[in-house]
């Protein structure tokens, strides 16, 4: 699995791995236009969910960098 090859990320590797799987599968679905017939409310929800996932990657990465520097 990919989380074994993430090196020094430690405990953060599993959530990052799962988030990347979700983001990639959603991007593929968007490129294949699987969401083309959904309602505008659903599109807003997908956009919100992707935004939250990207922000969570940033938070996990920042927290991991803090733990590596010892702050």
N, C-alpha and C positions, 0 to 999 in steps of 0.2 A: 504494500500500500504506500501511497505517497507520503503519509505522515511519518513514516520511518526514515525518510530521506531529507527531512527538514532541518536536520542538524541541531543547532543550539537553541532552537525555539522551545524545546522542552514540552511542558504541559500545554502550551498554546498551540502546538502543532495540530492536535485533533480538531479543535473548533475552527482553526483556519482551513484545514483540509475540508471539513464539511461545508463551510461557507463558500469555498471556491467551487465545490461540486454544485451547490445550489445556483451560484451565479453563472457558472458555465452552462448548466442545463437550461436556465432561463434565457440566456443569450442565444443559445441554439434555437430554442422555441420561438424567440422573437424574430430571428433571421429567417426561420422557415414559415413565418407568418401564422403560427398556430394561435396567436392571440388576436388576429385581425378582426374577428367577429364578436369580440367581447364588448361589454358596455364601457362607457367612459369611467364609471366608478371603479370597475375592475382594473382598468389601465392605471388609474391613480393609485390604487392599492398596490399594484405590481411595482410602480415607480417608488412608492413609499417603502416597500419591502426591500427593494434593491438598495435604496439609499441607506436604510438602517443596516443592512449587511455590510455595505462599504464602510460606513462609520464604525461598525463593530470591528472590522479589520484594522482600522486606524487605532482604535482604542486598545485592542489586544497587542498590536505592534508597539505602541507607545509604552504600555505597561511592561511588556517584555524587555524593551530597551532600558527601562528604569531598573528592572531587576538585574540586568547584566552589568550596569554601571555601579550598582551598589547604593543608589540614592534612595 
